[in-house]
């Protein structure tokens, strides 16, 4: 793999370790974060360079990765006088890891092409642990030749890096992923509380069930912590509701029926009202408890 000049914009719980893996792999990494102190801390820990704006980060970069919060955040780092489009040079490859809308991905793809850049939407799955351990699943949308150029770099922190289809398809695949998470967590929540009410050891139940057709990542990694009332594992209820919103918008267009996801979204909305919005998604189990 050829070493590249890479800029990483957005050093949250995912971006911080993802950028670290790129730097440790030998790439020349520049980082930008809205809170400058966090970018300064990253440079202090891992080396590399600090940029004070997305535009500055993009200047001279072969690739620019972004991993921010939502559609508005993505637009804020790509557009404007201080945005990535203002600083990137012809031929640069722009890769957005944010879980955002498919419409935005297509918009950025066209805007990049008009200015001589390449673009991939490449949301990731695997959570903070996946980012820390470089075992993320990366779902890409865009042109095949562009994907082939990006794949070796994305594999630095991705155990599975796949071109799903044209621009926007990475985001659509991530929506399917989020629907799986929400619906699986509903089943695990009921199973855990059922096992507790039945007087069973949840750890034993988990170890038995994971060997059969009831297995899932959520069961293996969250059943015990859900039983213990621990909900501080990174991916918050606030974020899953944002992602489910994208699913519902897309379903309105394509005619998909999402009745189970809508029920779960309503449960998450109630948990937000209880002040649990920053708890991770496995806090869904709390909807089964008396208020």
C-alpha positions as CSV (number, residue, x, y, z in Angstrom):
1,X,0.0,0.0,0.0
2,X,1.4,3.4,-1.0
3,X,1.6,5.9,1.8
4,X,-0.7,8.9,1.3
5,X,-1.2,12.4,2.6
6,X,-4.5,12.0,4.5
7,X,-6.6,14.5,6.4
8,X,-9.2,13.4,8.9
9,X,-12.0,15.8,9.8
10,X,-13.9,14.9,13.0
11,X,-12.3,13.3,16.0
12,X,-15.2,11.9,17.9
13,X,-15.4,8.5,19.5
14,X,-15.0,6.9,16.0
15,X,-12.8,9.4,14.2
16,X,-10.1,9.7,16.9
17,X,-9.0,6.0,16.7
18,X,-9.6,5.7,13.0
19,X,-7.2,8.6,12.4
20,X,-4.8,7.0,14.8
21,X,-4.7,3.8,12.8
22,X,-3.9,5.7,9.6
23,X,-1.0,7.5,11.3
24,X,0.4,4.3,12.8
25,X,0.2,2.7,9.4
26,X,2.6,5.2,8.1
27,X,0.4,7.7,6.3
28,X,1.0,11.4,6.7
29,X,-2.1,12.5,8.6
30,X,-3.4,16.0,9.3
31,X,-6.4,16.3,11.7
32,X,-9.1,18.8,12.2
33,X,-11.8,18.9,14.9
34,X,-14.4,21.6,15.7
35,X,-13.0,21.6,19.3
36,X,-9.3,22.4,18.6
37,X,-8.1,21.1,22.0
38,X,-9.1,17.6,20.9
39,X,-7.1,17.8,17.7
40,X,-4.2,19.2,19.7
41,X,-4.4,16.2,22.0
42,X,-4.5,13.8,19.1
43,X,-1.3,15.4,17.6
44,X,0.4,15.3,21.0
45,X,-0.4,11.6,21.3
46,X,0.3,10.4,17.8
47,X,2.1,13.0,15.8
48,X,0.9,14.3,12.5
49,X,-0.3,17.8,11.8
50,X,-3.1,20.1,13.1
51,X,-5.4,22.1,10.8
52,X,-7.5,24.9,12.1
53,X,-10.2,24.7,9.4
54,X,-11.5,21.9,7.1
55,X,-10.2,24.0,4.2
56,X,-6.7,24.0,5.6
57,X,-6.9,20.3,6.3
58,X,-7.8,19.6,2.6
59,X,-5.0,21.6,1.1
60,X,-2.5,19.2,-0.5
61,X,-4.2,16.0,0.7
62,X,-4.6,12.9,-1.4
63,X,-7.6,11.9,0.6
64,X,-9.9,13.6,3.1
65,X,-11.9,11.6,5.5
66,X,-14.9,13.1,7.4
67,X,-16.7,11.6,10.4
68,X,-19.0,14.1,12.0
69,X,-22.5,14.1,13.5
70,X,-25.3,14.6,11.0
71,X,-26.2,16.1,7.6
72,X,-25.9,19.7,8.8
73,X,-22.5,18.9,10.3
74,X,-21.3,17.3,7.0
75,X,-22.4,20.3,5.0
76,X,-20.6,22.6,7.4
77,X,-17.3,20.9,6.8
78,X,-17.6,20.6,3.0
79,X,-19.1,23.9,2.0
80,X,-18.2,27.5,2.5
81,X,-15.0,29.5,2.4
82,X,-13.5,27.3,5.2
83,X,-14.8,24.1,3.8
84,X,-13.1,21.0,2.3
85,X,-14.3,21.9,-1.3
86,X,-12.5,25.3,-0.9
87,X,-9.2,23.6,-0.1
88,X,-9.1,20.3,-1.9
89,X,-7.0,20.0,-5.0
90,X,-8.1,18.4,-8.3
91,X,-7.9,14.6,-8.1
92,X,-8.4,14.5,-4.3
93,X,-10.5,11.7,-3.0
94,X,-13.1,12.7,-0.4
95,X,-14.6,10.0,1.8
96,X,-17.5,10.6,4.2
97,X,-17.8,8.1,7.1
98,X,-20.6,10.0,8.8
99,X,-24.0,8.1,9.0
100,X,-26.0,10.6,6.9
101,X,-28.7,10.6,4.4
102,X,-28.4,9.0,0.9
103,X,-29.6,12.3,-0.6
104,X,-26.7,14.2,0.9
105,X,-24.2,11.5,-0.3
106,X,-25.5,11.9,-3.9
107,X,-25.4,15.7,-3.5
108,X,-21.7,15.6,-2.4
109,X,-20.8,13.1,-5.1
110,X,-22.1,15.5,-7.8
111,X,-20.6,18.6,-6.2
112,X,-17.2,16.9,-6.0
113,X,-17.3,15.7,-9.6
114,X,-18.1,19.2,-10.8
115,X,-14.9,20.5,-9.0
116,X,-12.6,17.7,-10.1
117,X,-12.7,15.6,-6.9
118,X,-13.8,12.0,-6.3
119,X,-16.2,11.1,-3.5
120,X,-17.3,8.0,-1.6
121,X,-20.0,7.7,1.0
122,X,-18.6,5.2,3.4
123,X,-20.5,4.9,6.7
124,X,-19.1,2.4,9.2
125,X,-20.5,-0.2,11.7
126,X,-18.8,-1.7,14.7
127,X,-19.1,1.0,17.2
128,X,-16.3,2.5,19.3
129,X,-14.8,-0.9,20.0
130,X,-14.6,-1.6,16.3
131,X,-12.9,1.7,15.7
132,X,-10.4,1.2,18.5
133,X,-9.6,-2.3,17.3
134,X,-9.6,-1.6,13.6
135,X,-12.3,-4.1,12.8
136,X,-15.0,-1.8,11.4
137,X,-17.4,-2.8,8.6
138,X,-17.2,-0.1,5.9
139,X,-20.1,0.2,3.4
140,X,-19.2,2.2,0.4
141,X,-21.2,4.0,-2.4
142,X,-19.6,5.4,-5.5
143,X,-17.6,4.6,-8.6
144,X,-15.7,1.2,-8.7
145,X,-12.4,2.7,-9.8
146,X,-12.5,5.2,-7.0
147,X,-13.4,2.5,-4.5
148,X,-10.4,0.4,-5.6
149,X,-8.2,3.4,-4.9
150,X,-9.6,3.8,-1.5
151,X,-9.9,0.2,-0.4
152,X,-6.3,-0.4,0.8
153,X,-6.5,2.7,3.0
154,X,-10.0,1.9,4.4
155,X,-8.7,-1.5,5.2
156,X,-6.4,0.0,7.8
157,X,-9.3,0.3,10.1
158,X,-11.9,-1.9,8.4
159,X,-12.0,-5.7,8.6
160,X,-14.7,-5.7,5.8
161,X,-14.7,-3.0,3.2
162,X,-17.3,-3.4,0.5
163,X,-18.6,-1.4,-2.5
164,X,-22.4,-1.8,-2.1
165,X,-23.3,0.2,-5.3
166,X,-23.5,3.7,-6.7
167,X,-23.3,6.9,-4.8
168,X,-25.7,6.8,-1.8
169,X,-25.8,3.0,-1.6
170,X,-23.3,3.0,1.3
171,X,-25.7,5.1,3.3
172,X,-28.7,2.9,2.3
173,X,-26.8,-0.2,3.4
174,X,-26.1,1.5,6.7
175,X,-29.8,2.2,7.1
176,X,-30.5,-1.5,6.8
177,X,-27.8,-2.1,9.3
178,X,-29.4,0.3,11.8
179,X,-32.8,-1.4,11.3
180,X,-31.1,-4.7,12.2
181,X,-29.6,-3.2,15.4
182,X,-32.8,-1.7,16.6
183,X,-34.9,-4.8,16.0
184,X,-32.3,-7.2,17.4
185,X,-32.0,-5.1,20.5
186,X,-35.7,-5.3,21.0
187,X,-35.5,-9.1,21.0
188,X,-32.5,-9.2,23.3
189,X,-34.1,-6.8,25.7
190,X,-37.2,-9.0,26.1
191,X,-35.0,-12.2,26.3
192,X,-32.8,-10.7,29.1
193,X,-35.8,-9.5,31.2
194,X,-37.6,-12.8,30.6
195,X,-34.6,-14.8,31.7
196,X,-34.2,-12.6,34.8
197,X,-37.9,-13.0,35.7
198,X,-37.6,-16.7,35.2
199,X,-34.7,-16.8,37.7
200,X,-32.1,-17.8,35.1
201,X,-28.5,-16.7,35.1
202,X,-28.3,-14.3,32.1
203,X,-24.7,-15.2,31.4
204,X,-25.5,-18.9,31.1
205,X,-28.5,-18.1,28.9
206,X,-26.3,-15.9,26.7
207,X,-23.6,-18.6,26.4
208,X,-26.2,-21.2,25.4
209,X,-28.3,-19.1,23.0
210,X,-25.2,-17.7,21.2
211,X,-24.4,-21.3,20.1
212,X,-27.7,-21.6,18.3
213,X,-29.9,-19.7,15.8
214,X,-30.7,-17.0,18.4
215,X,-27.2,-15.7,18.3
216,X,-26.3,-12.0,17.5
217,X,-23.6,-9.5,18.2
218,X,-25.9,-7.7,20.5
219,X,-26.7,-10.8,22.5
220,X,-23.0,-11.7,22.9
221,X,-21.8,-8.3,23.7
222,X,-24.7,-6.6,25.5
223,X,-26.9,-9.2,27.3
224,X,-24.7,-9.2,30.4
225,X,-24.3,-5.4,30.6
226,X,-28.0,-4.9,29.9
227,X,-28.8,-7.2,32.8
228,X,-26.4,-5.2,35.0
229,X,-28.0,-1.9,34.0
230,X,-24.8,-0.6,32.3
231,X,-25.5,1.6,29.3
232,X,-22.3,3.6,28.6
233,X,-21.0,1.9,25.5
234,X,-20.8,4.8,23.0
235,X,-23.6,4.7,20.5
236,X,-26.4,6.8,22.1
237,X,-30.1,6.6,21.8
238,X,-30.0,10.2,20.4
239,X,-27.9,8.8,17.4
240,X,-30.0,5.7,16.7
241,X,-33.1,7.9,16.5
242,X,-31.3,10.2,14.0
243,X,-30.4,7.1,11.9
244,X,-33.9,5.6,12.1
245,X,-35.2,9.0,10.9
246,X,-33.2,8.5,7.7
247,X,-34.7,5.0,7.4
248,X,-38.3,6.3,7.7
249,X,-37.7,9.1,5.2
250,X,-36.2,6.6,2.7
251,X,-39.0,4.1,3.3
252,X,-41.6,6.8,2.4
253,X,-39.9,7.1,-1.0
254,X,-39.3,3.4,-1.7
255,X,-42.5,2.0,-0.2
256,X,-40.9,-0.2,2.5
257,X,-42.9,-1.0,5.6
258,X,-41.1,-0.5,8.9
259,X,-43.8,-1.2,11.6
260,X,-41.4,-2.8,14.1
261,X,-38.8,-0.1,13.7
262,X,-41.4,2.5,14.3
263,X,-42.5,0.9,17.5
264,X,-38.9,0.7,18.7
265,X,-38.4,4.4,17.7
266,X,-41.4,5.3,19.8
267,X,-39.8,3.4,22.8
268,X,-36.5,5.3,22.3
269,X,-38.4,8.6,22.2
270,X,-39.9,7.7,25.5
271,X,-36.5,6.9,27.0
272,X,-35.3,10.3,25.7
273,X,-38.1,11.9,27.6
274,X,-36.9,10.1,30.7
275,X,-33.5,11.7,30.2
276,X,-31.7,8.6,28.8
277,X,-30.9,10.0,25.4
278,X,-27.1,9.8,25.9
279,X,-27.3,6.2,27.1
280,X,-26.2,3.7,24.5
281,X,-28.8,1.9,22.4
282,X,-28.9,-1.2,24.7
283,X,-30.8,1.0,27.2
284,X,-33.9,0.0,25.2
285,X,-34.3,-2.7,27.9
286,X,-35.4,0.0,30.3
287,X,-38.7,0.4,28.4
288,X,-39.7,-2.9,29.9
289,X,-39.2,-1.7,33.5
290,X,-41.8,0.1,35.6
291,X,-41.5,3.9,35.5
